Amino acid sequence: MLFEKVIQLAKKHGWKEQVYGVTGICGSLGTNFYKDGKVLTVSIVEEGHMTYPDEDEIREVFGEK
C-alpha cells in the first residue's frame, strides 16, 4: 500500500514520526513527521481514495517513486 511505503520512505530519510503514530478517524488514516523544523503530514481517506502526499510529492521530497 502506498501509505505504508510513504511512512517507510519518511523514516528512511530521517523524518521522525509523531509520538502516537498512525491515527484513524472516520475511515481515514494519518500520521505526521517532523524534521529540521518542518512537518510532513501523510494521510489516506477511504472515500475518494485520496492520498497525501501524492506520487509527485513523494518524488520531490524523497527523490524516488
Secondary structure by P-SEA (a helix, b strand, c coil): caaaaaaaaaaaaccccccccccccccccbbbbbcccbbbbbbcccccccccccaaaaaaacccc
